[in-house]
Amino acid sequence: MKALVLGDEVAEILHSGKVRSHCQGADLILSTGDLPADYLEYVVTMLNVPMLYVLGNHDRPWELQDGEMIDGPRGGENVDEQVICLDQPSGDPLCVAGLEGSPWYNGEGHQYTKREMRRKASRLARRLHIGQLRGRRLGVLLTHAAPKGIHDAKGRAHRGFDSILHIIRRSSPAMQSTVTCILPTDTIQSPELSEERRFSTSIDTHSWRSIHEQRRL
């Protein structure tokens, strides 16, 4: 399965008639947050494929022309604390889970303290456990914040959450499976910080990226 991953910054080439030629063959859209709803709605309408998303710390309710307020883009599904499994032409379903928001720094938008994110991750972990009992393993963890120690940074808004890392560890027993964690960042830390790559493959995306992984995506 080939996925178009969007995050943080509008790519003008995708907000144009060229989106189909640039994203030919995309089977799925994944958004990591902090993007205008109308931009995401345009891309999902033009490509006509499923879209899963989480919200970022800068996302706010969006007002439509008729005055209606929406929390996220129409045509997509918010996977915050949810697990969505998509059928694939061959092999097991691709299961995607998500956690929205950033670390707390001023209280606006989707921001969470360590304790709050721990509670969110705990609720998600229960859903993942039920899925594992049914033979469905997590394939993609879609987040706005980074796991602790993987592509995070020093600023308060960009520190990683240990609870996200815990989800990856629990969902990817060594030598059994790999979780692909997708997050938006333009700061790539040195490889030696990524001991957790035993458990996960981390894909950072700033603006947009197309990914195709034979075993998982």
Buried (B, 14 or more C-beta within 10 A) or exposed (E): BBBBBBBBBBBEBBBEEEBBEBBEEBBBBBBBBBBEBBBBBBBBEBBEBBBBBBBBBBBEEBEEEEEEEEEBBBBBBBBBBBBBBBEBEEEEBBBBBBBBBBBBEEEEBBBBEBEBBBBBBEEBBEBBEEBBEEEBBBBBBBBBBBBBBBBBBEEEBBBBBBBBBBBBBBBBEEEEBBBBBBBBBEEEBEEEBBEBEEBBBBBBBBBBBBBEBEEBB
